[in-house]
């Protein structure tokens, strides 16, 4: 199986943030249809150093974890979720980590 972890920052460029209600709608409308066999969402806090100011920026984050069988459609489904979030919430990027894993759900 492949385990993918996606990191969705909730601060919106230009002001505001992705609310819990907006996130819940995104899950129902975008994540669930792309990963109907299941997923896990965790709350997190991201941080990084801003290149222009040197300041440490912090961003409330949603972490999506999916463990799925490899398939010809998997990359497209992951990309669909990433691009939908970027467009809908004016995000520069969505972080992603993938790794091979032995897993089962029994």
N, C-alpha and C positions, 0 to 999 in steps of 0.2 A: 504494500500500500504506500501511498504518498501522504505525508502529513504536511499541510500548508498552514502557516500562521500569517494572517494579514493584520496590519496595524492601521487603523483609521483614526487620524487626528480629528478632534471635534471643534477646534478653533477654526473659524472661517476667515479667510483673508479679507481685510476690509472691515472686520468687526462682526461680532456675534459668535454663536457656536451652534453646533448640531444638538438639538434638544433630544431628550429621551423619546418623545413622541415621534420626532422626525426619524430617529434611529430605528424605532420599532416599525415604522412604515417601510423603511428601507429593507429591514430584515424580511418582512412579509412579502414585499413586492419584488425583491431582487435576490437576496441570499437564499431564502427557502426554495424558490423555484429552481435555482442553479444547483442546490445541494439538498435534494429532498430526502436523502438517506440519513441526514443528520449533520449537526455542527454544534459548536460550543462558542459562546460569546462571554468574554471577561472584560471587566473594567480595568483600565490601567492609567498610568501617567507617563507620558513620553517627555524626553528632554534632550536638548542638543545645543551646541554653541552656535550662535548666529555669526555668520562669516563677516558681516559688515560692522557689527558693534562689539563682538566678542562676548556679549551677554549670553547667559544661559536661558534659553526659552523653555517653557513647560507647556504641555498640551494634554488635556484630558483625552484619553484614547480608548477606543473599543478594539479588543483583540478577538479576531475570529479564528477558530481552529477547526479545520476539517481534516478528517482521515478518510481517504477515498481510494478505491481501486484505480489504477492507471487506465486511461482510456483515450481514444482519439479526440474526444471532446473536452477533456479536462483542462487543458491550457486555455481554451476558448471560454470555458465557464469561469475560470479564475479571472481572466482578463475582463470579461463582461461585468463582473462584480466591481473590480477595481475602476474601470472606466466609468461605470454608472455613478459610483461615489464621487469620483473626481469632478464629473460634469455637474451633478446635482448639487454638490456642496462647495463648489469653487475651490477644490484642493489641488495643490501642486503635485502631490504624490500620495501613494498608499504603499506602505512598506510590506514586503512579502519575504518569508523564509520558507523554503521547501526542503524536505528531507525524506529519504526512504525509511520505511519502518515496517517491522513485523507487527501486525495488529489484528485483533479480532473482537467482535462484539457478540458475546454469548449470553 
